[in-house]
Amino acid sequence: MKKDVIIIGAGPGGLASAILLAASGVKVKVLERLPTVGGRTSSIEANGFKFDLGPTFFLYPRVLEEIFAAAGTSLRAEVEMVRLDPQYRIIFGEGGEMHATPDIARMEQQIAAIAPDDAPGFRRFLDENRTKLQRMEPCLETPFLGWQDLINVRLLKMLPMLRPHQSIDTYLGRFFRDRRVRLAFSFQSKYLGMSPFRCPSLFSILSFLEYEYGVFHPIGGCAAVTAAMARVAERLGVEIRTDAPVEEVLFQGRRAIGVRTTTGVEKAGAIVMNADFARAMQRLVPDRLRRRWSDRKIARKKFSCSTFMMYLGVDGTFDLPHHNIHIATDYARNLDEIENQHVLSDDPSFYVQNACVTDPTLAPRGMSTLYVLAPVTHQHSNVDWSRERERFREKMLRQIAKAGFTDVERRIRFERVITPADWDTKYEIHQGATFNLAHSLDQMLHLRPHNRFEDVDGVYLVGGGTHPGSGLPVIFESARISTRLLLADLGLTSAAEPAPAPQFEPMNLEPA
Ligand SMILES: Cc1cc2nc3c(=O)[nH]c(=O)nc-3n(C[C@H](O)[C@H](O)[C@H](O)COP(=O)(O)OP(=O)(O)OC[C@H]3O[C@@H](n4cnc5c(N)ncnc54)[C@H](O)[C@@H]3O)c2cc1C
């Protein structure tokens, strides 16, 4: 049995897996198609400006701290982290704004300023979600390899509290009557690319995590975290090759035995797939080998929304908070246009990151970086981005003025725009759906592509396309789950877990 592994993709999921496998004694090679590591968590750097490409909210560092600990280092030794307070400003199109803070008394005042009767609900929300997270943690940390895994006592005990069929918005009605206050605790479902009116209520833990464990800004941006992960992996002996697109996974029967790249064939005992799940399956794994996730079945799955992005290097600074979220006046309509009608909204919700107020390393002195994100439909025939791009850019420059970012256009010194079409073609993301398969109940737990990929042997999935889902903390968790399974199959013990007791049956990795 060969204890060497190829990881396809150097995104956060691939890099976390590289660290965990190398720390456990596996020979690891990471092949990344782009010139830099980090995937959607990399950066755009030009003219002295530095922007995060994707993630800007760093939440719940615990999982990554444990992964770094397994490599004999610590997150804080590798990256400087700033906990933000206020965490973010939310501006409601229908009136009012809120500066979300983890300071309970101040947060109660913020809520009371909008809806006095809702303030007491905040502590109740925190208390209930603290228990909910405790009960959910084992579920997030468990591989769901079949429906049998659902019939486990821990999960059944948790069900009444999870209210699986209730949306976050309905669930929050138990604590807050004002729609705007509910939105302040539910817009986080957009981190998963979902509407709070449809996203399952168990994801109320997302806003809870922010208040309980903090919203962090890593100095240098979230891309500084993936850069640090690559450094740590290389210190452990991992070989990371950039500009190395994998063109095909090679099989002997149903078992993966290596990959073909533009420069030749590379053999390995197992493959860890970090590339976008739906795209990678359709491009790299022959359709005839896939039963549950054939091209035909993937075409019937639901995918998350996409994002329209503007990265602006601007002359001057803005005396405004670090994170600014603007919620459209008719938010339900905006979401319907994104998720059901697949058209562009006249009044899109948006988010502006003004990171230089916390981190002056990101722009030349006296200048700022503005990161503008608008959730939009994933690729759909209704929207032709080659025609809409310019019009939507103009609209977004008008929209951001609603959050106080005025007089921007004439001061732009650097600009990059990324549309869903770019996510699709330049970043190889299926339908440009930036948050992967939607997180609806019928595409979660054992119904999501399994961490030990079920259609072929010797392929393990990590990243937002597998269990538990999209978003950095759970992506790191996916790396822990998948590498634990792989290490057990290789007969090795995970460095992250000194106790050698795997909870699942090891699988034979010998060629058939
Ligand atoms: C705009 C945006 C904002 C986000 N904001 C947040 C946030 O604030 N907080 C948060 O927690 N999460 C956020 N996310 C979600 C998520 O955390 C990130 O998208 C994360 O980077 C996904 O990690 P991943 O490991 O699943 O995949 P990726 O980061 O996509 O990495 C996959 C890697 O595989 C490579 N690859 C693909 N095909 C091949 C091939 N054939 N050969 C070799 N390599 C290949 C890709 O180039 C890429 O580097 C955001 C995402 C986006 C897009």
The ligand as an SDF file (V2000), in Angstrom:
LIG
                    3D

 53 58  0  0  0  0  0  0  0  0999 V2000
  -16.7050   35.8980   -3.0380 C   0  0  0  0  0  0  0  0  0  0  0  0
  -16.6200   34.8910   -1.9190 C   0  0  0  0  0  0  0  0  0  0  0  0
  -16.7140   35.3160   -0.6070 C   0  0  0  0  0  0  0  0  0  0  0  0
  -16.6140   34.3790    0.4340 C   0  0  0  0  0  0  0  0  0  0  0  0
  -16.6510   34.8430    1.7140 N   0  0  0  0  0  0  0  0  0  0  0  0
  -16.4370   33.9770    2.7220 C   0  0  0  0  0  0  0  0  0  0  0  0
  -16.2490   34.4780    4.0460 C   0  0  0  0  0  0  0  0  0  0  0  0
  -16.2700   35.7060    4.2670 O   0  0  0  0  0  0  0  0  0  0  0  0
  -16.0070   33.5790    5.0370 N   0  0  0  0  0  0  0  0  0  0  0  0
  -15.9450   32.2310    4.7930 C   0  0  0  0  0  0  0  0  0  0  0  0
  -15.7210   31.4510    5.7350 O   0  0  0  0  0  0  0  0  0  0  0  0
  -16.0980   31.7300    3.5380 N   0  0  0  0  0  0  0  0  0  0  0  0
  -16.3350   32.5690    2.5070 C   0  0  0  0  0  0  0  0  0  0  0  0
  -16.4090   32.0780    1.2160 N   0  0  0  0  0  0  0  0  0  0  0  0
  -16.5580   30.6250    0.9740 C   0  0  0  0  0  0  0  0  0  0  0  0
  -15.3280   29.6950    1.0810 C   0  0  0  0  0  0  0  0  0  0  0  0
  -14.7450   29.7990    2.3410 O   0  0  0  0  0  0  0  0  0  0  0  0
  -14.2410   29.9410    0.0470 C   0  0  0  0  0  0  0  0  0  0  0  0
  -14.7790   29.9170   -1.2280 O   0  0  0  0  0  0  0  0  0  0  0  0
  -13.1180   28.8730    0.1050 C   0  0  0  0  0  0  0  0  0  0  0  0
  -11.9570   29.3390   -0.5270 O   0  0  0  0  0  0  0  0  0  0  0  0
  -13.5040   27.5550   -0.5580 C   0  0  0  0  0  0  0  0  0  0  0  0
  -12.4610   26.6620   -0.2980 O   0  0  0  0  0  0  0  0  0  0  0  0
  -12.2990   25.2490   -1.0200 P   0  0  0  0  0  0  0  0  0  0  0  0
  -11.1270   24.5900   -0.3690 O   0  0  0  0  0  0  0  0  0  0  0  0
  -13.5990   24.5340   -1.0160 O   0  0  0  0  0  0  0  0  0  0  0  0
  -12.0380   25.5620   -2.5700 O   0  0  0  0  0  0  0  0  0  0  0  0
  -11.2330   26.6440   -3.4090 P   0  0  0  0  0  0  0  0  0  0  0  0
  -10.8230   27.7960   -2.5710 O   0  0  0  0  0  0  0  0  0  0  0  0
  -12.0350   26.9240   -4.6120 O   0  0  0  0  0  0  0  0  0  0  0  0
   -9.9140   25.8470   -3.8490 O   0  0  0  0  0  0  0  0  0  0  0  0
   -9.9390   24.8520   -4.8550 C   0  0  0  0  0  0  0  0  0  0  0  0
   -8.6280   24.8990   -5.6060 C   0  0  0  0  0  0  0  0  0  0  0  0
   -8.6030   23.8660   -6.6050 O   0  0  0  0  0  0  0  0  0  0  0  0
   -7.9230   24.3810   -7.7560 C   0  0  0  0  0  0  0  0  0  0  0  0
   -8.2560   23.5710   -8.9360 N   0  0  0  0  0  0  0  0  0  0  0  0
   -9.4330   23.5230   -9.6000 C   0  0  0  0  0  0  0  0  0  0  0  0
   -9.3480   22.6830  -10.6410 N   0  0  0  0  0  0  0  0  0  0  0  0
   -8.0870   22.1820  -10.6430 C   0  0  0  0  0  0  0  0  0  0  0  0
   -7.3900   21.2680  -11.4710 C   0  0  0  0  0  0  0  0  0  0  0  0
   -7.9720   20.6810  -12.5240 N   0  0  0  0  0  0  0  0  0  0  0  0
   -6.0870   20.9950  -11.1950 N   0  0  0  0  0  0  0  0  0  0  0  0
   -5.4600   21.5700  -10.1440 C   0  0  0  0  0  0  0  0  0  0  0  0
   -6.0850   22.4550   -9.3230 N   0  0  0  0  0  0  0  0  0  0  0  0
   -7.3810   22.7470   -9.5580 C   0  0  0  0  0  0  0  0  0  0  0  0
   -8.4520   25.8030   -7.8350 C   0  0  0  0  0  0  0  0  0  0  0  0
   -7.6530   26.6220   -8.6700 O   0  0  0  0  0  0  0  0  0  0  0  0
   -8.4180   26.2170   -6.3600 C   0  0  0  0  0  0  0  0  0  0  0  0
   -7.1630   26.7630   -6.0080 O   0  0  0  0  0  0  0  0  0  0  0  0
  -16.4660   32.9910    0.1520 C   0  0  0  0  0  0  0  0  0  0  0  0
  -16.3710   32.5780   -1.1770 C   0  0  0  0  0  0  0  0  0  0  0  0
  -16.4260   33.5110   -2.2030 C   0  0  0  0  0  0  0  0  0  0  0  0
  -16.2570   33.0380   -3.6220 C   0  0  0  0  0  0  0  0  0  0  0  0
  1  2  1  0
  2  3  1  0
  2 52  2  0
  3  4  2  0
  4  5  1  0
  4 50  1  0
  5  6  2  0
  6  7  1  0
  6 13  1  0
  7  8  2  0
  7  9  1  0
  9 10  1  0
 10 11  2  0
 10 12  1  0
 12 13  2  0
 13 14  1  0
 14 15  1  0
 14 50  1  0
 15 16  1  0
 16 17  1  0
 16 18  1  0
 18 19  1  0
 18 20  1  0
 20 21  1  0
 20 22  1  0
 22 23  1  0
 23 24  1  0
 24 25  2  0
 24 26  1  0
 24 27  1  0
 27 28  1  0
 28 29  2  0
 28 30  1  0
 28 31  1  0
 31 32  1  0
 32 33  1  0
 33 34  1  0
 33 48  1  0
 34 35  1  0
 35 36  1  0
 35 46  1  0
 36 37  1  0
 36 45  1  0
 37 38  2  0
 38 39  1  0
 39 40  1  0
 39 45  2  0
 40 41  1  0
 40 42  2  0
 42 43  1  0
 43 44  2  0
 44 45  1  0
 46 47  1  0
 46 48  1  0
 48 49  1  0
 50 51  2  0
 51 52  1  0
 52 53  1  0
M  END
$$$$
